[in-house]
Amino acid sequence: MGESADLLAEAFTDPTAAIETAMGRLEHAVRADRVELLRVIGNACRELRRIDESVRHLEQAVALAGSLSDAALEGRCSMSLAASLSYSGDFDE
């Protein structure tokens, strides 16, 4: 969790670097690790105001977390998705 937490923090302090790092790890990541990387990318994209891209990654993260039956992880991803949707002005989603 430490490495994921560091990368998540970087999504807010250096979003471009966080996206680059997470994308490099995404291809080989599985299960919860993949969800966390998608969440990092989604949050970093939001910081860069790439909202549509952010929503796409976070929707994938929520769906994958749900398929893992990990309610806490799904909740964290859903909160990130809600933040991105609020940036887009999509309050109905």
Backbone as CSV, one residue per row, in Angstrom:
resi,resn,N_x,N_y,N_z,CA_x,CA_y,CA_z,C_x,C_y,C_z
1,MET,0.826,-1.207,0.000,0.000,0.000,0.000,0.860,1.257,0.000
2,GLY,2.041,1.229,0.593,2.895,2.397,0.674,3.223,2.970,-0.682
3,GLU,3.594,2.127,-1.622,3.943,2.575,-2.965,2.731,3.187,-3.666
4,SER,1.570,2.573,-3.512,0.346,3.114,-4.109,-0.017,4.449,-3.478
5,ALA,0.152,4.555,-2.179,-0.166,5.803,-1.485,0.763,6.917,-1.947
6,ASP,2.049,6.603,-2.134,2.998,7.601,-2.628,2.616,8.064,-4.026
7,LEU,2.249,7.125,-4.864,1.859,7.458,-6.236,0.560,8.253,-6.248
8,LEU,-0.363,7.927,-5.366,-1.611,8.678,-5.267,-1.330,10.119,-4.827
9,ALA,-0.433,10.293,-3.885,-0.060,11.645,-3.455,0.576,12.413,-4.611
10,GLU,1.392,11.718,-5.397,2.043,12.352,-6.541,1.022,12.794,-7.592
11,ALA,-0.120,12.125,-7.651,-1.168,12.525,-8.596,-1.596,13.968,-8.362
12,PHE,-1.432,14.450,-7.153,-1.837,15.814,-6.824,-0.658,16.789,-6.832
13,THR,0.558,16.294,-6.628,1.722,17.177,-6.589,2.463,17.241,-7.918
14,ASP,2.464,16.146,-8.664,3.115,16.085,-9.979,2.302,15.140,-10.859
15,PRO,1.122,15.591,-11.279,0.213,14.693,-11.986,0.778,14.101,-13.273
16,THR,1.570,14.855,-13.996,2.137,14.332,-15.242,3.052,13.145,-14.959
17,ALA,3.900,13.264,-13.954,4.798,12.164,-13.578,4.002,10.978,-13.050
18,ALA,2.944,11.247,-12.295,2.126,10.157,-11.747,1.471,9.364,-12.872
19,ILE,0.970,10.058,-13.878,0.353,9.368,-15.016,1.388,8.508,-15.723
20,GLU,2.553,9.060,-15.957,3.615,8.321,-16.649,4.008,7.060,-15.878
21,THR,4.183,7.187,-14.583,4.559,6.040,-13.751,3.449,4.998,-13.729
22,ALA,2.228,5.443,-13.489,1.095,4.511,-13.397,0.846,3.806,-14.726
23,MET,0.931,4.534,-15.828,0.718,3.913,-17.144,1.792,2.857,-17.408
24,GLY,2.997,3.109,-16.960,4.068,2.143,-17.145,3.854,0.853,-16.365
25,ARG,3.136,0.948,-15.280,2.872,-0.230,-14.435,1.546,-0.919,-14.767
26,LEU,0.668,-0.214,-15.450,-0.703,-0.686,-15.648,-0.787,-1.989,-16.432
27,GLU,0.030,-2.143,-17.445,-0.056,-3.313,-18.318,0.108,-4.627,-17.561
28,HIS,0.959,-4.632,-16.543,1.239,-5.871,-15.814,0.528,-5.955,-14.466
29,ALA,-0.236,-4.934,-14.129,-0.921,-4.911,-12.836,-2.197,-5.742,-12.891
30,VAL,-2.514,-6.362,-11.790,-3.731,-7.156,-11.697,-4.517,-6.766,-10.451
31,ARG,-5.795,-7.060,-10.523,-6.711,-6.933,-9.406,-6.644,-5.561,-8.726
32,ALA,-6.494,-5.547,-7.419,-6.545,-4.294,-6.658,-5.424,-3.341,-7.067
33,ASP,-4.266,-3.872,-7.429,-3.174,-2.995,-7.872,-3.577,-2.241,-9.132
34,ARG,-4.252,-2.931,-10.042,-4.714,-2.293,-11.280,-5.742,-1.207,-10.952
35,VAL,-6.633,-1.484,-10.025,-7.638,-0.497,-9.620,-6.958,0.753,-9.073
36,GLU,-5.981,0.563,-8.204,-5.286,1.710,-7.614,-4.567,2.532,-8.678
37,LEU,-3.964,1.868,-9.656,-3.282,2.601,-10.728,-4.286,3.380,-11.578
38,LEU,-5.423,2.790,-11.866,-6.464,3.502,-12.607,-6.952,4.715,-11.817
39,ARG,-7.038,4.564,-10.521,-7.459,5.683,-9.668,-6.416,6.793,-9.677
40,VAL,-5.152,6.424,-9.607,-4.077,7.422,-9.695,-4.186,8.190,-11.010
41,ILE,-4.327,7.459,-12.112,-4.410,8.100,-13.424,-5.637,9.019,-13.488
42,GLY,-6.761,8.527,-13.001,-7.977,9.342,-13.010,-7.838,10.614,-12.195
43,ASN,-7.261,10.495,-11.009,-7.081,11.683,-10.167,-6.083,12.653,-10.791
44,ALA,-5.003,12.126,-11.355,-3.999,12.980,-11.981,-4.583,13.696,-13.199
45,CYS,-5.357,12.985,-13.987,-6.007,13.619,-15.142,-6.924,14.744,-14.694
46,ARG,-7.637,14.542,-13.596,-8.508,15.596,-13.067,-7.681,16.821,-12.690
47,GLU,-6.529,16.605,-12.070,-5.667,17.720,-11.686,-5.203,18.512,-12.909
48,LEU,-5.045,17.818,-14.030,-4.623,18.455,-15.274,-5.812,18.970,-16.087
49,ARG,-7.014,18.872,-15.513,-8.266,19.304,-16.131,-8.599,18.508,-17.397
50,ARG,-8.130,17.276,-17.443,-8.485,16.356,-18.522,-9.643,15.498,-18.004
51,ILE,-10.789,16.128,-17.875,-11.907,15.563,-17.136,-12.491,14.325,-17.808
52,ASP,-12.691,14.365,-19.110,-13.260,13.192,-19.791,-12.365,11.973,-19.618
53,GLU,-11.071,12.176,-19.734,-10.113,11.079,-19.542,-10.146,10.593,-18.095
54,SER,-10.234,11.521,-17.166,-10.322,11.178,-15.755,-11.534,10.291,-15.488
55,VAL,-12.675,10.699,-15.992,-13.916,9.945,-15.786,-13.785,8.544,-16.372
56,ARG,-13.209,8.432,-17.547,-13.039,7.113,-18.191,-12.223,6.165,-17.315
57,HIS,-11.100,6.636,-16.809,-10.247,5.787,-15.974,-10.921,5.441,-14.652
58,LEU,-11.592,6.404,-14.077,-12.237,6.163,-12.788,-13.458,5.251,-12.924
59,GLU,-14.179,5.344,-14.021,-15.280,4.402,-14.239,-14.740,2.975,-14.344
60,GLN,-13.612,2.810,-15.009,-12.977,1.484,-15.085,-12.571,1.008,-13.696
61,ALA,-12.020,1.913,-12.898,-11.581,1.561,-11.548,-12.765,1.116,-10.684
62,VAL,-13.864,1.852,-10.754,-15.058,1.506,-9.965,-15.587,0.137,-10.381
63,ALA,-15.678,-0.083,-11.684,-16.204,-1.367,-12.176,-15.313,-2.529,-11.755
64,LEU,-14.014,-2.363,-11.876,-13.093,-3.436,-11.512,-13.111,-3.678,-10.006
65,ALA,-13.141,-2.611,-9.219,-13.214,-2.770,-7.766,-14.491,-3.503,-7.377
66,GLY,-15.593,-3.191,-8.039,-16.850,-3.881,-7.773,-16.772,-5.358,-8.099
67,SER,-16.077,-5.688,-9.184,-15.946,-7.099,-9.565,-15.061,-7.869,-8.592
68,LEU,-14.239,-7.143,-7.842,-13.382,-7.772,-6.833,-14.093,-7.905,-5.491
69,SER,-15.314,-7.370,-5.406,-16.088,-7.354,-4.160,-15.321,-6.692,-3.025
70,ASP,-14.613,-5.610,-3.364,-13.853,-4.846,-2.376,-14.582,-3.521,-2.167
71,ALA,-15.467,-3.508,-1.184,-16.333,-2.347,-0.965,-15.535,-1.092,-0.619
72,ALA,-14.484,-1.227,0.167,-13.693,-0.056,0.551,-12.994,0.542,-0.668
73,LEU,-12.410,-0.315,-1.483,-11.728,0.146,-2.688,-12.734,0.751,-3.667
74,GLU,-13.874,0.105,-3.819,-14.915,0.627,-4.696,-15.391,1.995,-4.198
75,GLY,-15.500,2.148,-2.897,-15.915,3.427,-2.325,-14.914,4.535,-2.587
76,ARG,-13.631,4.236,-2.426,-12.595,5.244,-2.699,-12.624,5.656,-4.175
77,CYS,-12.781,4.689,-5.053,-12.840,4.986,-6.487,-14.093,5.785,-6.826
78,SER,-15.198,5.448,-6.193,-16.450,6.169,-6.428,-16.342,7.619,-5.978
79,MET,-15.652,7.853,-4.875,-15.461,9.224,-4.398,-14.613,10.022,-5.385
80,SER,-13.577,9.391,-5.919,-12.749,10.060,-6.924,-13.564,10.355,-8.179
81,LEU,-14.378,9.394,-8.589,-15.223,9.578,-9.764,-16.213,10.724,-9.528
82,ALA,-16.792,10.770,-8.362,-17.744,11.844,-8.048,-17.068,13.213,-8.155
83,ALA,-15.840,13.304,-7.695,-15.107,14.575,-7.788,-14.907,14.965,-9.248
84,SER,-14.526,14.013,-10.081,-14.316,14.310,-11.499,-15.624,14.693,-12.181
85,LEU,-16.693,13.997,-11.856,-17.991,14.332,-12.444,-18.437,15.731,-12.022
86,SER,-18.099,16.119,-10.795,-18.473,17.461,-10.350,-17.702,18.526,-11.132
87,TYR,-16.469,18.233,-11.515,-15.695,19.167,-12.339,-16.342,19.325,-13.711
88,SER,-16.942,18.247,-14.202,-17.559,18.286,-15.526,-18.938,18.936,-15.467
89,GLY,-19.468,19.112,-14.270,-20.805,19.654,-14.118,-21.894,18.620,-14.278
90,ASP,-21.490,17.337,-14.328,-22.457,16.251,-14.505,-22.924,15.774,-13.131
91,PHE,-23.916,16.445,-12.588,-24.389,16.115,-11.256,-25.450,15.025,-11.263
92,ASP,-25.930,14.655,-12.442,-26.938,13.595,-12.537,-26.318,12.219,-12.520
93,GLU,-25.068,12.092,-12.916,-24.380,10.806,-13.000,-24.096,10.327,-11.597
